[in-house]
């Protein structure tokens, strides 16, 4: 590490006797530094408690370390740097900005130089010695400030990692089946600062292409675990203002399927439906250019819930089409489906298909002849429409064999 490497450099050329001459003044100098720090740095203005202990420890360690190094060139700087890494880490843990500690260190250097200048004549320090000591103070300040910054950054990284782990555990609880005890969710929510919402929606994701993807920028209240074998999100209050658009930035790299809004404790249901929609999108049944919302494809998910059953229904209900040429078969199936979906309105079916209403009526006369028995029965019409929709979705009306 940089601070350890710098610690091996020799100090400036300062007489060793300086240390012994200056050592009796360390307590008074520490008090002077602490008083000025309290007056100048608001975060350390409290006269007692952890703030005061941190200030005194930092000041006393800095003074003792500097004097010891001048007095004995063999003294290792490693311990002092570890002390300051620890102090920096403690500041991060207390939530104080690193600037406050660095400001306090600069004040220490200023007070030390001021006292040195006042005592230089009595201590019989030459101008050159004064320059050497001033240079040594600045180098020393840089070293301990760098060590504190390293400790601060390491503590922040650890805290961020622990927070991310807790957020992932919370996501796991929210999608668990069966759901965990509500108190476990509440406790973990509080530990990560997440306010349990009225509803949540689970989002299933799949990368469009293999390889690493950049981490998407998501609001802090969205829980994410993209390292799972089945990446997913938990979105709170998905029907709130602006929530519909927050998934759009994911689209360039991911296929995105959003489950329905459910109560907290029902996340497994939302995720299960999202995963089904995602599977249909990856197979090309559902388009994936936009966010796939389960609430807009409920009937498709129902149709494909049991594909063995729907294939049996196709073979039974669409049997009259099997003997036709592929082109005619496809046109009749397409027209019949549009007519059923349009409430038996030929004009609306024509608008759906972008063809003339007379063409629709001509095709319908042929279709009615083929499916007369099924069209008379409500259950038959329902199953016929379901079979036609399944075939159209799966084949894209490409004329696959029925």
Secondary structure as UniProt FT lines:
FT   HELIX           2..6
FT   TURN            7..8
FT   HELIX           17..23
FT   TURN            24..25
FT   HELIX           26..40
FT   HELIX           42..44
FT   HELIX           50..71
FT   TURN            73..74
FT   HELIX           78..94
FT   HELIX           98..119
FT   TURN            120..124
FT   HELIX           127..174
FT   HELIX           182..192
FT   STRAND          199..207
FT   TURN            220..221
FT   STRAND          223..225
FT   TURN            229..230
FT   STRAND          232..236
FT   TURN            237..239
FT   TURN            241..242
FT   HELIX           244..250
FT   TURN            251..253
FT   STRAND          254..258
FT   STRAND          262..263
FT   TURN            264..265
FT   HELIX           267..282
FT   TURN            283..284
FT   STRAND          292..293
FT   HELIX           294..296
FT   HELIX           298..303
FT   TURN            304..305
FT   HELIX           307..317
FT   HELIX           319..321
FT   TURN            322..323
FT   HELIX           326..341
FT   TURN            342..343
FT   HELIX           346..353
FT   HELIX           357..376
FT   HELIX           378..395
FT   TURN            396..397
//
